[in-house]
Amino acid sequence: MNNLLSGKRGIIFGALDENSIAWKVALKAKEQGASFVLTNAPVALRMGEINKLAEHCGTIVIQADATSIEDLEKLIQQSTEHLGGKLDFVLHSIGMSPNVRKGKTYTDLNYEWYLKTLDISALSFHKLLQTLKKQDALNEWASVLALTYIAAQKAFPGYGDMADAKATLESIVRSFGYYYGTDKKVRINSISQSPTKTTAGSGIKGFNEFFGFAENMSPLGNAPAEDCANYCITLFSDFTKYVTMQNLYHDGGFSNMGVSEMMMKKLEGDS
Ligand SMILES: NC(=O)c1ccc[n+]([C@@H]2O[C@H](COP(=O)([O-])OP(=O)(O)OC[C@H]3O[C@@H](n4cnc5c(N)ncnc54)[C@H](O)[C@@H]3O)[C@@H](O)[C@H]2O)c1
């Protein structure tokens, strides 16, 4: 299917390298006729990879720390100027926990870092939505998406304080979805994605086991990043206009499983 996003303008947060989910969304959005601005934190821009993506997509990169209101204000203003009008879609593909990164377990958290985890991975979504709303930067029926993980609903030990951040993020999807939907018909959703081999994903302790477990438990297997990008495109398109305030699982069926025969066979082998 072609030109699902023809004439639409957007901002894509979180493309770090070619493994990033946001990177794949940018490629698909371009393929589907959208125009957009890429953004990431200063430290990610220093890596330089994102410039290659911008060149390929014929667009620009605007630096913004998603926890800084000032950066968000400038980003949104400059993006609407560059793109020549209000926005139709925004992707928030951001996650980082200093505690997880530095090996702090959930029962031995550094609280300053915990606040950082929440600020970067959850509150940034509220800050983004509030800034968009104050600037009236979104068109009616615009679609805003965040990426999340099932550790918001169920216990996954290695995920640490990111679980709390994701639970908050999903709550913001519902709460802001109400206000923005009522005022401006803007829709807000989160996609709960399978474990995916990216920089953020691989930072989780025991990620490979996590990945293998989900693969064995999901009837369709783990959902690849590229298919996640396809799902994002459908949610930015006009074919999903009345979907809002939802947490949508993109996980090969994992979230509705108890146990699988494949997993039982593996355990049989172990006993
Ligand atoms: N990889 C997985 O297994 C998986 C599973 C479910 C959900 N997710 C979610 O998908 C999203 C994207 O992650 P990914 O897997 O593509 O990994 P990634 O590491 O490629 O992307 C994470 C991005 O967050 C950006 N970021 C960090 N701090 C920031 C800040 N202060 N301001 C702006 N940007 C900042 C990073 O620069 C990076 O581009 C995250 O929300 C992640 O939690 C990932």
The ligand as an SDF file (V2000), in Angstrom:
LIG
                    3D

 44 48  0  0  0  0  0  0  0  0999 V2000
   14.0230   -2.6450   22.4200 N   0  0  0  0  0  0  0  0  0  0  0  0
   13.0550   -3.2360   23.0850 C   0  0  0  0  0  0  0  0  0  0  0  0
   13.1390   -4.4160   23.4720 O   0  0  0  0  0  0  0  0  0  0  0  0
   11.7860   -2.4630   23.3510 C   0  0  0  0  0  0  0  0  0  0  0  0
   10.6180   -3.1730   23.6900 C   0  0  0  0  0  0  0  0  0  0  0  0
    9.4470   -2.4270   23.9790 C   0  0  0  0  0  0  0  0  0  0  0  0
    9.5020   -1.0390   23.9500 C   0  0  0  0  0  0  0  0  0  0  0  0
   10.6760   -0.3910   23.6150 N   0  0  0  0  0  0  0  0  0  0  0  0
   10.6820    1.0710   23.6270 C   0  0  0  0  0  0  0  0  0  0  0  0
   10.9340    1.5560   22.3250 O   0  0  0  0  0  0  0  0  0  0  0  0
   11.4410    2.8940   22.4310 C   0  0  0  0  0  0  0  0  0  0  0  0
   12.6450    3.0500   21.5320 C   0  0  0  0  0  0  0  0  0  0  0  0
   13.7190    2.2730   21.9620 O   0  0  0  0  0  0  0  0  0  0  0  0
   14.6310    1.3920   20.9980 P   0  0  0  0  0  0  0  0  0  0  0  0
   14.4580   -0.0210   21.4220 O   0  0  0  0  0  0  0  0  0  0  0  0
   14.4070    1.7610   19.5920 O   0  0  0  0  0  0  0  0  0  0  0  0
   16.1040    1.7880   21.4660 O   0  0  0  0  0  0  0  0  0  0  0  0
   17.0760    3.0120   21.0930 P   0  0  0  0  0  0  0  0  0  0  0  0
   18.1580    2.9580   22.1220 O   0  0  0  0  0  0  0  0  0  0  0  0
   17.4800    2.9080   19.6770 O   0  0  0  0  0  0  0  0  0  0  0  0
   16.1660    4.3150   21.3060 O   0  0  0  0  0  0  0  0  0  0  0  0
   16.0320    4.9970   22.5250 C   0  0  0  0  0  0  0  0  0  0  0  0
   16.1730    6.4710   22.1990 C   0  0  0  0  0  0  0  0  0  0  0  0
   15.9030    7.3120   23.3240 O   0  0  0  0  0  0  0  0  0  0  0  0
   16.7010    8.4680   23.1210 C   0  0  0  0  0  0  0  0  0  0  0  0
   16.8080    9.2820   24.3370 N   0  0  0  0  0  0  0  0  0  0  0  0
   17.3310    8.9300   25.5450 C   0  0  0  0  0  0  0  0  0  0  0  0
   17.2910    9.9860   26.3760 N   0  0  0  0  0  0  0  0  0  0  0  0
   16.7290   11.0200   25.6930 C   0  0  0  0  0  0  0  0  0  0  0  0
   16.4120   12.3690   26.0170 C   0  0  0  0  0  0  0  0  0  0  0  0
   16.6670   12.8820   27.2280 N   0  0  0  0  0  0  0  0  0  0  0  0
   15.8320   13.1480   25.0710 N   0  0  0  0  0  0  0  0  0  0  0  0
   15.5650   12.6680   23.8330 C   0  0  0  0  0  0  0  0  0  0  0  0
   15.8340   11.3840   23.4750 N   0  0  0  0  0  0  0  0  0  0  0  0
   16.4150   10.5840   24.3920 C   0  0  0  0  0  0  0  0  0  0  0  0
   18.0510    7.8580   22.7230 C   0  0  0  0  0  0  0  0  0  0  0  0
   18.9790    8.8010   22.2140 O   0  0  0  0  0  0  0  0  0  0  0  0
   17.5930    6.8360   21.7080 C   0  0  0  0  0  0  0  0  0  0  0  0
   17.5300    7.3920   20.4110 O   0  0  0  0  0  0  0  0  0  0  0  0
   11.7170    3.1230   23.9210 C   0  0  0  0  0  0  0  0  0  0  0  0
   10.6170    3.7980   24.5010 O   0  0  0  0  0  0  0  0  0  0  0  0
   11.7880    1.7080   24.4590 C   0  0  0  0  0  0  0  0  0  0  0  0
   11.5310    1.6320   25.8290 O   0  0  0  0  0  0  0  0  0  0  0  0
   11.7960   -1.0750   23.3070 C   0  0  0  0  0  0  0  0  0  0  0  0
  1  2  1  0
  2  3  2  0
  2  4  1  0
  4  5  1  0
  4 44  2  0
  5  6  2  0
  6  7  1  0
  7  8  2  0
  8  9  1  0
  8 44  1  0
  9 10  1  0
  9 42  1  0
 10 11  1  0
 11 12  1  0
 11 40  1  0
 12 13  1  0
 13 14  1  0
 14 15  2  0
 14 16  1  0
 14 17  1  0
 17 18  1  0
 18 19  2  0
 18 20  1  0
 18 21  1  0
 21 22  1  0
 22 23  1  0
 23 24  1  0
 23 38  1  0
 24 25  1  0
 25 26  1  0
 25 36  1  0
 26 27  1  0
 26 35  1  0
 27 28  2  0
 28 29  1  0
 29 30  1  0
 29 35  2  0
 30 31  1  0
 30 32  2  0
 32 33  1  0
 33 34  2  0
 34 35  1  0
 36 37  1  0
 36 38  1  0
 38 39  1  0
 40 41  1  0
 40 42  1  0
 42 43  1  0
M  CHG  2   8   1  16  -1
M  END
$$$$
